[in-house]
């Protein structure tokens, strides 16, 4: 019995105000599940930043993690990129092994 199954992990980091658009895009692309995490501190191309002391969510960053079947990775990446290409953030794609492939 095969214990590990290859899937693709997509990590997306965007500004908080873009979250509704992004999760709607993932839903329309039929991504089976995702997790949304706040990012409290980081460093970008220009400088370090942190969310402490910010008023409102406009400058906060969020991370979305999802795992998809390799056959669907390009389709999902294309949809995500179309939704966020003109905004601050980034998208990464990596191989990941899962134990319960039917969930992805």
N, C-alpha and C positions, 0 to 999 in steps of 0.2 A: 504494500500500500504506500502510495506517495504521500509523504507528510507535509511537504512544502510546495506551494504553487506560486509561480511568478505572476506578479501584477505590476502595475505602474502607480507610483505615488505622485500626485500633483500637489505642490505647495504653492499657495498664492498669497502674496502680501500686498495689501492695498490700504488706502485711506478709509477710515471708518464710514464716512458718508456714502461710499460706493458699495457697502455690504449688501443692501437690498437688491441692487442691480446684479451683483455677482451671484448671490444665492438663487435669484430668479433664473439667471443664465444656467447655473448648474442643474436646477430643477428641469428646465426646458431641454437640457442635454441628457436628461434621464440618468444623472449620476445617482447611484443607489444610496449614497450617504456621504456626509462630510461633517467635519468638526470646525467650529469657529473659535478662535482664541484671541484674546487681546494681547497686544504687544506693548510692553510698558517702557521699553528703552531699546536703543539701537544706535547704529552708526551707518550713515549712507555715504554717498559720493562726496558730499560737501562737508558734513560735520556730524557730530554726535547729537542725539536728541533724546528727550524723555517726556513722558506724559504727565509727570508730576507738576502740579501747578497750572495746568492748562484749563482754560475755561471752555467748557463744551467739548464736543467730540470731533470737531472739524479737523483737527490736526492729529488725532489719534490714528494709530495703525492697527490693522487686524490681520490675522493669518487664517487661511482656510486650508485644511488638509483633506484630501480625498484620495481614495484608491479605486482604480478602475481596471478592467481587463485590458491587456496590451492592445487588443484589436480596436479598442475605442479611444485610446489615448490621444491620437491626433485629432479626432473629432472634438473631443472635450477641450483640448488645448486651443484649437481654432476658435471655438465659441467663446472661451474665456478671454483670449487675446482680443477678439473683436469688441468685447465689452469694456476692456480696461486699457487698451493700447495708448490712449492719450492721457493717462493718469499716472500718478506716482505709485510705484510698487514694482513687483517682479513676480515671475512664475518660474518654478523649477520642476523638472521631471526626473524621476529616478526609479530604478528597479527596487522592488520590495518583494519579500516572500511572505505569504500568508498561510495559515493552517486551515482556515475554513473558506475555500474559494467561492462557495455559493453566495457569500455575503457581498461579493464585489462583482 
